[in-house]
Amino acid sequence: MEIVQIGPLAILAAAITGLAFSIVYYAVLSKTRLAAARLGHDERRGLGPVRPYLVAGVAQLTMAAVLAWFLAHAVGGPAEPQALDWFVGLRIGFLAWLGFAITSLAVNHAFGGSRRTLTAIDGLHWLGVLLIQGLVLALIGA
């Protein structure tokens, strides 16, 4: 079995594009998300201006590295070896979202008593991130 190699530049590009998507997504939906999370602007301000971006950057880099590992092993499997292309990137990104991201959010939000709107907003965010990262990894890492 030959495992596809996805280099660190592809992983970094996927993390940066995922973070850029996150910043734009939440900038557009910030008021809606704060209302769904039942947070006022003053409560949000307590996080500080830089900390969320540092956490998001490290999380996106970790996510991109793990997604690269998933992609490399998905296309190099013994059953049906296949080329790493944009469709595989999107498919693995979607499956990672379905199997890990949205299920984790749903559980956390259910036990936290969050509104369904918050789960939808955050769930669509992570769907976008994982699809973008999968696509970038497949196109650059191939």
Protein Blocks (a to p, Z undefined) as FASTA:
>chain_A
ZZddddfklmmmmmmmmmmmmmmmmmmmmmmmmmmnopafklmmmnojmlmmmmmmmmmm
mmmmmmmmmmmmmmmpmklgcdddfklmmmmmmmmmmmmmmmmmmmmmmmnopafklmmm
mmmmmmmmmmmmmmmmmmmmZZ
